Amino acid sequence: MGTQRGVMPGRERISLPRNVVALGVVSLLMGTSSQMIHSLLPLFLVIVLGASTVSVGIIEGVAEATNAFAKVFSGTMSDALGRRKPLVVLGYGVAALSKPLFPLAGDAATVLAARFIDRTGKGIRDAPRDALLADELAPSVRGAGFGLRIALFTVGSVLGPLAASGILHFTGDYRFVFWCAVIPAGLCVIVLVFAVREPRQDGSAGPRRMALREVMRLPGIFWWLVAITALLELAGCSQAFLLLKAKDVGVDAAWVPSFLILMSAVYGLTAYPCGILADHVDRKRQLCTGVAVLAGCHLTLASSHDAWTTAAGAVLWGLQMGITQGLVAATIADAAPAPLRGTAFGIYYLVDGVASFLASAGAGLLWSIGGAQLAFGAGAALAGAVALMLVASPMPKASPASMRAREDSIS
């Protein structure tokens, strides 16, 4: 199996399978398309369609909850089929087909339908994709592998808002920006079909019946991580509220996406090195650091009254994601037995998505009552509580095989 090599200063070269790089390119293209739309969607809803901030929160929450429910079924299905790629292709294809609905939308209900279809596609693809990555990656480089995919995705998350901002600046036409976003979505599916291969499976792989009791084989560290990250998600909110905060402090609509660009740039720059770091350090300490940064992010945004302080909040938002996201994915991959990896990622994403719905809907409601100060202030308080829980509670042990692999990578 071919590999791509990267270097961590002061350490050995890191070899990653070509499928990991190809999936990173797929994520880059879909990230570009999605962020061209999502970076302007809250403003499109409020300014063009006349929707309320409560509507924005509900649309974002429903979209993410739909995403989560689809993931648990697709993850389990990929385990039952013994194949990952067909569901990954289906998910990215559905998401690509949803993109033309955004420029055609004439009301908030149509946007909700488009987001529903888009997030259904994301839900179908994400758990099998992450299971495919875990199947390809050795335990000693899983943090690096997941970090690389996330980093390439965030390159798209930077390019998308940059393109959206530039096109909007010269045309003033939100719908034209959304039509342009269809192009990278189509390219994404082409790359996926021709460049990503189904991982080689052992002789026991293939279609099999899944029983509910098998889920109970997932170890304690998996359930602990699911619980902690659900609370952490409740402490956050949709990135749509970062954009609304920028508008709230007086930033011109054409420049509002630049805050998402800044956040994504920091996320992209930190995801890969922090993923590598998660392969070599105490993951609980790294997770605690990420939660503390999230609390600081919310406090900054709650107290912000100008563009510069809001930009600082965007930097902290991206940093906490870079610190935590690759770590969480790698720990789930380490904890789950190979035949249950799709199911494990599906369960994680389901719980995470329900928490995301509650967080986004709650943030929208709090914003309508007390503005950004109340919405972000509540998030900061909850993040602080999660940090205290992390300090007080022991992290369950990983499986012996995963522990040995990580120890070998350090020695």
Sequence and secondary structure as in RCSB ss.txt:
>XXXX:A:sequence
MGTQRGVMPGRERISLPRNVVALGVVSLLMGTSSQMIHSLLPLFLVIVLGASTVSVGIIEGVAEATNAFAKVFSG
TMSDALGRRKPLVVLGYGVAALSKPLFPLAGDAATVLAARFIDRTGKGIRDAPRDALLADELAPSVRGAGFGLRI
ALFTVGSVLGPLAASGILHFTGDYRFVFWCAVIPAGLCVIVLVFAVREPRQDGSAGPRRMALREVMRLPGIFWWL
VAITALLELAGCSQAFLLLKAKDVGVDAAWVPSFLILMSAVYGLTAYPCGILADHVDRKRQLCTGVAVLAGCHLT
LASSHDAWTTAAGAVLWGLQMGITQGLVAATIADAAPAPLRGTAFGIYYLVDGVASFLASAGAGLLWSIGGAQLA
FGAGAALAGAVALMLVASPMPKASPASMRAREDSIS
>XXXX:A:secstr
  EEEEE TTS EEEEEHHHHHHHHHHHHHHHHHHHHHTTHHHIIIIIS   HHHHHHHHHHHHHHHHHHHHHHH
HHHHHHT  HHHHHHHHHHHHHHTTHHHH  SHHHHHHHHHHHHHHHHHHHHHHHHHHHHHS GGGHHHHHHHHH
HHHHHHHHHHHHHHHHHHHHH  HHHHHHHTHHHHHHHHHHHHHH       TT S     HHHHTTS HHHHHH
HHHHHHHHHH   THHHHHHHHHTT  GGGTHHHHHHHHHHHHHHHHHHHHHHTTS HHHHHHHHHHHHHHHHHH
HHH  SHHHHHHHHHHHHHHHHHHHHHHHHHHHHHS GGGHHHHHHHHHHHHHHHHHHHHHHHHHHHHHHHHHHH
HHHHHHHHHHHHHHHHHS      HHHHHHHHHHH 
